[in-house]
Every structure is written in structure tokens, then in C-alpha cells.
Amino acid sequence: MNEAGERMVQHNNKLYQKDDFVRALYNAAGLTVEGVLERLDEAEKQEFFDTMTETGVQLIEGYLGIIPPKDADIAERRQNVQSNWLAAKGKKFTIEMIQDVAEAWDNGAVDVQFIGGKIIISFTQIFGVPKYIESITATIEKIKPAHIGFEFVYRTHSWRDLKAYTWEWAQAKTWAEIKEGNWGEVYRKL
């Protein structure tokens, strides 16, 4: 007997708990209840962007008209859906909208400012160009007014950051890893 059916039998009168008909009836009902509970668990996962399953992501992508980035894993697609959802919710453009969209991708490690007629988006925690830059660019293009430009500011390591490391350590790395990589103690807010 399934778990839900067994629980229903246990809540019944002791005289009926051993009856074959009652047990068969509650077993059938228990299968239905377990199916409903599984669907409810699945629906609950769709409530939040960070727990959405492939089904939920595909549904929202279709609703928002998003073409998923090539070779994107489910986490990247969730971030893309979240940023596009945040962009679609507002009617009037504000810098806070861009901040919300950018934070959806980089978990709050983004600073957005409006300077000299341009939107400046600075990545404050990661080094180098994020791998999802095309998706965030497309989302920002959708929500910003056409006459306002924007640019990204990326962090890279400086020669000063390398003073704490040896030449042997540096030889084992590529130039891109040294310039843009996350390598320990240097990866902190400067």
C-alpha cells in the first residue's frame, strides 16, 4: 500500500483498518493524493526564479519572448528569465530598473549610475567580462530609451595585486587567468 493510503487507513476506525475493501479503496485514493502532492511540489518550485525547473523556465521564456542563449545551463537561463521579468514589470524607465536587471545576473555585485548622459554598469565583485554579457546587454537594450547609451565597467587585476605572488605561481597561469581570474586573497572589495 502507498504511504498516503496507509495514513488514511490509520485515521479510520480500528474495525475497518483491516478490511480488504477499505484498504483497496484508500490505496486507490492514496495514489491520486500522491499524484496531486507531486504536482503541488512541482508548482511550488516554479514560484521563485532560483528554484524554477526546466518546465517553468521554458514557460516564462515563451511568455516573455526570450530566445535562450546558446549553451546556457539552467542557472543562466533562470537569471535571464528573472532579469527579463524585472524589465517587463515596469512601465516607466528608471535607473533602479537597470540595477534590478543587473543584480538578477550578478547577485547584487553590480553598481549602476547615470553619468554624463550614459548608464554606467560596473561589475564590482567579478574580474573580467562575465560570460552572460550578451544576455544582459539584450535585456538592457529592451528596457532603456533608445537615446540613452550604456557601457560596462569590468574589473581586472593590476601589477600591484601580483606583488604577493611568486614568479613560479604566475608561470603556471595564462595571461587571461592572471588578468581576469579569481585567485584567492586578491578577490576582495578594493
Backbone hydrogen bonds, N-H to C=O, Kabsch-Sander energy under -0.5 kcal/mol:
donor,donor_aa,acceptor,acceptor_aa,energy
6,E,2,N,-2.3
7,R,3,E,-2.1
8,M,4,A,-1.9
9,V,5,G,-2.3
10,Q,6,E,-2.2
11,H,7,R,-1.0
12,N,9,V,-1.7
16,Y,13,N,-1.1
17,Q,13,N,-1.1
19,D,16,Y,-1.1
23,R,19,D,-2.4
24,A,20,D,-2.5
25,L,21,F,-2.6
26,Y,22,V,-2.6
27,N,23,R,-2.0
28,A,24,A,-2.1
29,A,25,L,-2.4
30,G,26,Y,-2.5
31,L,27,N,-1.7
32,T,28,A,-1.5
33,V,29,A,-2.5
34,E,30,G,-2.7
35,G,31,L,-1.9
36,V,32,T,-2.2
37,L,33,V,-2.6
38,E,34,E,-2.3
39,R,35,G,-2.0
40,L,36,V,-2.3
41,D,37,L,-2.4
42,E,38,E,-2.3
43,A,39,R,-2.6
44,E,40,L,-2.4
45,K,41,D,-1.4
46,Q,42,E,-0.8
46,Q,43,A,-0.7
47,E,44,E,-1.3
48,F,45,K,-0.6
51,T,48,F,-1.1
52,M,48,F,-0.7
52,M,49,F,-0.6
57,V,53,T,-2.5
58,Q,54,E,-2.5
59,L,55,T,-2.0
60,I,56,G,-2.3
61,E,57,V,-2.6
62,G,58,Q,-2.2
63,Y,59,L,-2.1
64,L,60,I,-2.7
65,G,61,E,-0.9
66,I,61,E,-2.8
72,A,69,P,-1.4
77,R,73,D,-2.2
78,R,74,I,-2.2
79,Q,75,A,-2.1
80,N,76,E,-2.3
81,V,77,R,-2.5
82,Q,78,R,-2.7
83,S,79,Q,-2.7
84,N,80,N,-2.2
85,W,81,V,-2.6
86,L,82,Q,-2.5
87,A,83,S,-1.8
88,A,84,N,-2.0
89,K,85,W,-1.4
90,G,86,L,-0.7
97,M,94,T,-0.6
98,I,94,T,-1.2
99,Q,95,I,-2.4
100,D,96,E,-2.8
101,V,97,M,-2.4
102,A,98,I,-2.9
103,E,99,Q,-2.7
104,A,100,D,-1.6
105,W,101,V,-0.9
105,W,102,A,-0.7
106,D,102,A,-2.2
107,N,103,E,-1.3
109,A,106,D,-1.7
111,D,122,S,-2.7
113,Q,120,I,-2.3
115,I,113,Q,-0.7
115,I,118,K,-2.3
118,K,115,I,-1.4
119,I,149,G,-2.5
120,I,113,Q,-3.3
120,I,118,K,-0.6
121,I,119,I,-0.6
121,I,151,E,-2.7
122,S,111,D,-3.1
122,S,120,I,-0.6
123,F,153,V,-2.4
124,T,109,A,-2.2
124,T,122,S,-0.7
125,Q,109,A,-0.8
128,G,155,R,-3.6
133,I,130,P,-1.3
136,I,132,Y,-1.9
137,T,133,I,-2.1
138,A,134,E,-2.2
139,T,135,S,-2.0
140,I,136,I,-2.3
141,E,137,T,-2.4
142,K,138,A,-1.4
143,I,139,T,-1.3
144,K,140,I,-2.3
148,I,145,P,-1.5
149,G,117,G,-0.8
149,G,147,H,-0.6
151,E,119,I,-2.5
153,V,121,I,-2.8
155,R,126,I,-0.6
157,H,179,K,-2.7
161,D,158,S,-0.8
162,L,158,S,-0.7
162,L,159,W,-0.9
163,K,159,W,-0.5
163,K,160,R,-1.0
164,A,161,D,-0.6
165,Y,162,L,-2.1
170,A,166,T,-1.8
171,Q,167,W,-2.3
172,A,168,E,-1.0
172,A,169,W,-0.5
173,K,170,A,-1.5
178,I,174,T,-2.1
179,K,175,W,-2.7
180,E,176,A,-2.8
181,G,177,E,-1.5
183,W,181,G,-0.9
186,V,183,W,-0.7
187,Y,184,G,-1.8
188,R,186,V,-2.0
